[in-house]
């Protein structure tokens, strides 16, 4: 029996990491085998690409080069980690997948939603998540949360709020395209209320 592929999306500071940890514990406690991964990264090659993409020294990177690096990392992750885990009946939870590339590069960078979608589906060999959670939240709130973290912002986190507003709108466009698998969650709710919604949707997926 094949497993399931669940992804989390949202701008930096939206609370994805917290909810992923909660879902991992919840499903692990129920006896499911969980594989946690992230984009970009998740493999040795992908982690090297991640370092290039997020290094502030590379702020002059072209949008097309940026996109192709994301897709290269994704292709490796799907072939080496995600698809094998699903085929073994495991539940894969990924922090970002190609919806991020569509929102960031397709919409916010202006490279075109359809163009990036087609490229992303090619890179993932047609693999699409079973369920995607989009945690939608005000950009300013995310900025305040990011300032409390004890780390320097990476190249993409350094982008201006105008860019991040475009990302938020881009995510909503992606959610409309894939409405059958997207669950948009109000990120302004309490952590436990957000997780309650996530838990309900995951249970529905597992009971199909």
Order of alpha helices (4+ residues) and beta strands (2+ residues): beta-alpha-beta-alpha-alpha-alpha-beta-alpha-alpha-beta-alpha-alpha-beta-alpha
